[in-house]
Amino acid sequence: MFISDNLSVNEEGHLTVSGADTVELAEKYGTPLYVMDENLLRENCRSFKSSIDKYYGGNGLVCFASKAFCCKAMCRLALEEGIGLDVASIGELYTALSVGFSPEKLCFHGNNKTDEEIRYALESRIGHIVVDNVYELNRLNELAEESGIVANIMYRIKPGIDAHTHSFIMTGQIDSKFGFALETGEAYEAVKKALSLKNIRLVGLHCHIGSQIFDIDPFVKAAEVMLDFIAKIKDELGYETEQLDLGGGFGIRYTDEDNPVGYDKYMERVSARVKEICREKNLKQPFILIEPGRSIAGPAGLTLYKAGGKKTIPNIRTYVSIDGGMGDNPRYALYQSKYDAVVANKAGLERTETITLAGKCCETGDLIGEGMKIQPVEVGDIIAVLATGAYNYSMSSNYNRIPKPAVVFVNGDSSRVVVKRETLEDIVRNDVE
């Protein structure tokens, strides 16, 4: 009936998440409201961790891509589940360290890291920095020398893989702002450069081929390309890297149209190919890292709104307006991302209406979805938009100076605020008189 097994309908006909009544959550905490199922977050972390331990013999690490959903509570949860974190800014790094996260389990990404960010990462002794370009490499070497540190790095490599996803979120092809290209020889020359620098230690290579991918074959191909490059470096330069980060990008189910592959099947197929190539090319099996983000956080979240005006344009469409919008979920405006929605207080009823779910921002494109099948909607109903755990809170803004919603973790019958709702005073806090 729903896109996720943690969703159900109780005796009152209300939508529940992990047993918690969403209508009661809306009444208690207000709307809009981000709701995260803590049990499912932990279950997803454990699923990835047990899978990588099983298929790589414990020689690997799951790093949650914190850009998908970053707050203290999520970093603390990842720490408790024994996984690492992929951070992409000084803010994400600071958040992780603020809860006592192990620096050696942090990897720092970004295509234009500032000196401030690099110095902070070096001072924090994080596991490794993923270097994106030669300018960054040279600057990192200089800053590491100033600090008396040898920096552990990975190179972000563009493996040239077409991941069959939205063009805005394809990052493995040659025309990308991220990483070093293999086809042009850029990556090979960068490796030679790194090996010549005294304050740089090249520990591994990294790739990421895109997001919301449902096919295992591109991941297998990416592993093949990366291991071929590791073998080339070993054969021609006499240096064998120790680690290989295969990134993330695993698809999730947003609507009934989506058919994601089980993560265990991905790990089984890719690991089998990794082991096969290592035997063929006489390579030591590298320490494998993966960086799931959406696939851990996305299914665990939903957003609750209160329905406002309902406007029917005959023979065209029916708009239902909500008390949130692109400020708390910009993904439809950016990517035309599809979502499933439910009238939470009528979740047991048949979906007989087709609507366009419109936000409250002063922007024509402020929509959450078009052509959405939903239960009959009236003013005051609570509408739940599903699978919003990734890239919603983390991409939220104060457009139109609208305060950001609270984030609530639910765990069975219990719930708690992990990020407070912004107040009007928060909106003007940094303004100068």
C-alpha positions in Angstrom: 0.0 0.0 0.0 2.9 2.4 0.8 6.4 2.7 -0.7 8.0 1.7 2.6 7.3 -1.1 5.1 7.7 1.3 8.1 4.5 3.0 7.1 1.0 1.8 8.0 -2.5 2.9 8.9 -3.9 2.7 12.5 -7.4 2.1 13.8 -8.2 5.8 13.4 -7.3 5.6 9.7 -4.2 7.8 10.3 -0.8 7.3 8.7 1.8 5.9 11.1 5.6 5.8 10.8 7.4 3.2 12.9 4.1 3.0 14.9 3.9 6.8 15.6 0.7 8.5 14.5 1.7 11.3 12.1 -1.4 13.3 12.8 -0.5 13.4 16.5 3.0 14.3 15.6 1.7 17.2 13.5 -0.5 18.4 16.4 2.4 18.1 18.9 5.2 19.7 17.0 3.4 21.7 14.3 3.9 21.8 10.6 5.8 21.7 8.3 7.7 19.0 10.1 10.5 16.7 9.1 10.0 13.2 10.7 12.8 10.7 10.7 12.3 7.0 11.6 15.3 6.4 13.9 14.8 2.6 13.8 14.9 2.6 10.0 18.0 4.8 9.9 19.8 2.4 12.2 18.5 -0.6 10.2 19.9 0.9 7.0 23.2 1.6 8.5 23.5 -1.9 9.8 22.4 -3.4 6.5 25.3 -1.7 4.7 27.8 -2.4 7.4 26.9 -6.1 7.6 27.0 -6.4 3.8 30.4 -4.8 3.4 31.8 -6.9 6.3 30.4 -10.0 4.7 31.6 -9.6 1.2 34.9 -7.8 1.8 35.9 -9.9 4.9 35.8 -6.9 7.2 38.2 -5.0 4.9 36.0 -2.0 4.3 34.1 0.9 5.7 30.7 2.4 5.1 30.8 6.2 5.2 27.4 7.9 5.4 27.3 10.8 2.9 26.3 13.5 5.4 25.3 16.0 2.7 22.1 13.9 2.5 21.1 14.6 6.1 23.5 16.3 8.6 22.8 17.2 12.1 24.3 16.3 15.5 21.7 13.5 16.1 22.5 11.9 12.7 26.3 12.1 13.2 25.9 10.6 16.7 23.7 7.8 15.3 26.4 7.0 12.6 29.0 7.0 15.4 27.0 4.6 17.5 26.4 2.3 14.5 30.2 2.1 13.9 30.3 3.6 10.4 32.2 6.6 9.0 31.2 9.9 7.5 31.7 11.6 4.2 31.8 15.4 4.8 31.8 18.0 2.1 32.3 21.3 4.0 33.7 22.8 7.1 30.2 22.9 8.6 29.6 19.1 8.1 33.1 18.4 9.5 32.5 20.6 12.5 29.2 18.9 13.2 30.7 15.5 13.1 33.6 16.4 15.4 31.2 18.2 17.8 29.7 14.9 18.8 33.1 13.2 19.2 33.2 11.4 15.9 36.4 9.5 15.2 38.6 11.7 12.9 40.1 8.7 11.2 36.6 7.6 10.0 36.0 10.9 8.2 36.7 11.6 4.5 36.6 15.2 3.3 35.2 15.9 -0.2 34.7 19.1 -2.2 35.9 20.5 -5.5 36.9 23.9 -4.1 38.0 23.5 -0.5 39.1 26.8 1.1 42.3 27.3 3.0 40.3 27.5 6.2 38.7 24.1 5.5 41.9 22.4 4.6 43.7 23.7 7.7 40.8 22.6 9.9 40.8 19.1 8.3 44.6 18.8 8.8 44.4 20.0 12.4 41.6 17.5 13.1 43.8 14.7 11.7 40.9 13.3 9.6 41.2 10.0 7.8 41.8 11.4 4.4 41.1 14.3 2.1 39.6 13.6 -1.3 41.6 15.8 -3.7 39.7 17.1 -6.7 42.3 19.0 -8.8 46.0 19.9 -9.1 45.6 23.4 -7.6 44.1 21.8 -4.4 46.9 19.3 -4.3 49.6 21.9 -4.4 47.8 24.1 -1.8 47.2 21.1 0.4 50.9 20.2 0.2 51.9 23.8 1.2 49.5 23.9 4.1 50.5 20.5 5.3 54.1 21.5 5.3 53.3 24.6 7.3 51.6 22.4 9.9 54.3 19.7 9.9 51.9 17.1 8.7 51.9 14.5 5.9 48.3 14.6 4.6 46.6 11.3 3.6 44.7 11.9 0.4 42.6 10.1 -2.2 42.1 11.3 -5.7 38.6 11.8 -7.1 38.6 10.1 -10.5 36.1 10.4 -13.3 35.8 6.8 -14.6 33.7 7.8 -17.6 30.6 5.8 -16.6 27.1 6.7 -17.9 25.0 6.0 -14.8 21.6 6.5 -16.7 20.4 9.2 -14.2 19.4 12.8 -14.3 22.0 14.9 -16.1 22.3 17.2 -13.1 23.4 14.4 -10.8 25.7 12.4 -13.2 29.2 12.9 -11.8 31.3 10.1 -13.3 31.5 11.3 -16.9 34.3 13.4 -18.4 32.2 16.6 -18.5 31.9 17.1 -14.8 33.1 19.8 -12.3 34.4 16.9 -10.1 37.7 15.0 -10.3 40.4 14.0 -12.6 39.7 12.5 -16.1 41.2 9.1 -17.0 40.8 9.5 -20.8 43.0 12.6 -21.1 45.9 11.3 -19.0 45.1 13.9 -16.4 44.6 11.4 -13.6 47.9 9.6 -14.4 49.9 12.8 -14.3 48.2 13.8 -11.1 49.3 10.5 -9.5 52.9 11.1 -10.6 52.7 14.6 -9.1 51.3 13.4 -5.7 54.1 10.8 -5.5 56.7 13.6 -5.8 55.4 15.7 -2.9 56.9 15.2 0.5 53.8 16.3 2.5 51.3 14.2 0.6 50.6 10.5 0.9 48.3 9.0 -1.8 46.4 6.3 0.1 43.8 5.6 -2.5 41.4 6.5 -5.3 37.8 7.6 -5.2 35.0 7.6 -7.8 31.3 8.5 -7.8 29.2 7.8 -10.9 26.0 9.5 -10.0 22.9 9.3 -7.9 19.6 7.4 -7.8 21.0 4.5 -9.8 19.0 1.3 -10.0 21.3 -0.8 -12.2 24.2 -2.7 -10.7 26.2 -2.9 -14.0 27.5 0.7 -13.8 28.9 0.1 -10.4 30.6 -3.1 -11.6 32.1 -1.2 -14.5 33.3 1.6 -12.3 35.1 -0.9 -10.1 36.7 -2.5 -13.2 37.9 0.9 -14.5 39.3 1.9 -11.1 41.2 -1.3 -10.5 42.6 -1.2 -14.0 44.0 2.2 -13.1 45.4 1.0 -9.8 47.1 -1.8 -11.8 48.5 0.7 -14.3 49.9 2.8 -11.4 51.5 -0.3 -9.9 53.0 -1.6 -13.1 54.3 1.8 -14.5 55.1 3.7 -11.3 55.8 1.0 -8.8 53.2 2.2 -6.4 50.1 0.3 -5.2 47.4 2.3 -3.5 45.8 0.8 -0.4 42.2 2.0 -0.6 39.4 2.2 -3.1 36.3 4.3 -2.5 33.5 3.3 -4.9 31.2 6.2 -3.8 27.4 5.9 -3.5 24.4 6.7 -5.6 22.2 3.7 -4.8 18.6 4.4 -5.8 15.6 4.4 -3.4 11.9 4.1 -3.9 10.2 7.4 -4.1 7.1 6.2 -6.0 5.8 2.9 -7.3 7.7 3.5 -10.6 11.0 3.0 -8.7 12.5 -0.5 -8.3 15.7 -0.3 -6.4 18.1 -3.2 -6.1 18.8 -4.7 -2.7 22.1 -3.3 -1.3 23.3 -6.8 -0.5 23.0 -7.8 -4.2 25.0 -4.8 -5.2 27.7 -5.6 -2.6 27.8 -9.3 -3.7 28.3 -8.6 -7.4 30.7 -5.7 -7.1 32.9 -7.5 -4.5 33.0 -10.7 -6.7 34.3 -8.6 -9.6 36.8 -6.7 -7.3 38.3 -10.0 -6.0 38.4 -11.5 -9.6 40.3 -8.5 -11.0 42.7 -8.4 -8.0 43.6 -12.0 -8.7 44.0 -11.4 -12.4 46.2 -8.4 -12.0 48.1 -9.5 -9.0 46.8 -6.7 -6.8 46.3 -6.7 -3.1 42.6 -6.4 -2.4 42.2 -2.7 -1.5 40.4 -1.5 1.6 37.0 -0.7 0.1 34.9 2.3 1.1 31.4 3.1 0.0 29.4 6.3 0.6 25.6 5.7 0.8 23.6 8.8 1.7 20.2 8.9 0.2 19.8 5.1 0.6 20.3 5.4 4.4 18.3 8.6 5.1 15.8 8.9 2.3 13.4 6.1 3.0 13.5 6.9 6.8 12.0 10.4 6.4 8.7 12.1 5.6 7.5 15.7 5.8 4.2 16.7 7.3 2.3 19.7 6.0 -1.1 21.3 6.7 -3.3 21.8 3.6 -4.5 25.3 2.9 -6.3 26.6 -0.1 -7.6 24.3 -2.8 -8.0 25.8 -6.3 -9.5 23.9 -9.2 -9.0 25.2 -12.7 -11.6 23.3 -14.9 -10.1 20.9 -17.4 -6.6 21.8 -16.3 -5.6 20.9 -12.8 -6.4 21.2 -9.0 -3.9 23.0 -6.9 -3.6 22.1 -3.2 -1.5 24.6 -1.3 0.5 23.6 1.8 2.3 25.5 4.6 5.7 24.6 3.3 7.3 24.2 -0.2 10.5 24.7 -2.0 12.1 26.2 1.2 12.0 22.8 2.9 12.0 20.6 -0.2 13.6 22.2 -3.3 14.1 18.9 -5.2 11.1 19.2 -7.5 12.0 22.7 -8.5 15.6 21.6 -9.2 15.2 18.1 -10.6 11.4 17.5 -11.1 11.8 14.7 -8.6 8.7 12.6 -8.1 7.2 12.0 -4.7 4.3 10.0 -3.2 1.9 11.9 -0.9 -0.8 10.7 1.5 -3.5 12.6 3.4 -2.3 11.5 6.8 -5.6 11.8 8.6 -7.4 9.8 5.7 -4.7 7.3 4.9 -7.1 4.4 4.9 -9.2 5.9 2.1 -8.9 5.3 -1.6 -6.8 7.8 -3.6 -9.5 9.4 -5.8 -8.1 12.8 -6.5 -5.3 14.0 -8.8 -3.6 17.2 -7.6 -0.7 19.5 -8.0 0.9 20.0 -4.5 1.9 23.7 -4.3 4.1 25.4 -1.8 3.5 28.8 -0.2 6.6 30.6 -1.6 6.1 33.6 -4.0 7.4 31.5 -6.9 5.4 29.9 -9.8 7.8 26.9 -9.7 7.3 26.2 -6.0 5.7 22.8 -6.4 6.2 19.5 -4.6 4.6 17.4 -7.3 2.2 17.4 -10.2 -0.3 14.7 -11.1 -0.2 13.2 -7.6 -2.8 10.6 -6.7 -4.1 11.3 -3.3 -7.1 10.9 -0.9 -9.8 13.7 -1.1 -8.2 16.8 0.4 -9.8 19.5 2.5 -8.4 22.6 4.2 -6.8 21.6 7.4 -5.9 18.1 6.4 -2.4 16.8 7.2 -0.5 15.8 4.1 2.5 13.5 4.3 5.1 13.6 1.6 7.1 10.4 1.7 10.8 9.5 1.4 12.0 13.0 2.2 14.8 12.0 4.6 17.6 12.9 2.1 18.3 16.3 0.5 15.3 18.0 2.1 16.4 19.3 5.4 20.0 19.6 4.2 19.0 21.7 1.1 16.4 23.8 2.9 16.5 27.6 2.8 14.9 30.7 4.2 13.5 31.8 0.9 10.8 34.5 1.6 12.3 34.5 5.1 10.3 31.5 6.1 11.6 29.7 9.2 12.9 26.2 8.6 10.9 23.3 10.1 11.9 21.2 13.1 13.3 17.7 12.7 11.8 15.0 14.9 13.2 11.5 15.4 10.5 8.8 16.1 11.3 5.5 17.7 8.1 3.4 18.2 5.8 5.4 20.4 8.4 7.9 21.5 9.5 11.0 19.6 12.0 13.8 20.2 13.1 17.0 18.6 16.6 16.8 17.2 16.6 20.1 15.4 14.5 22.9 16.8 12.0 24.8 14.6 13.4 28.2 13.6 11.8 31.3 15.1 11.3 34.7 13.6 14.1 35.9 15.8 16.4 33.3 14.2 15.6 34.8 10.9 17.0 38.2 11.8 19.6 37.0 14.3 22.6 37.8 12.0 21.2 41.0 10.6 23.1 44.2 11.5 21.1 47.2 12.7 
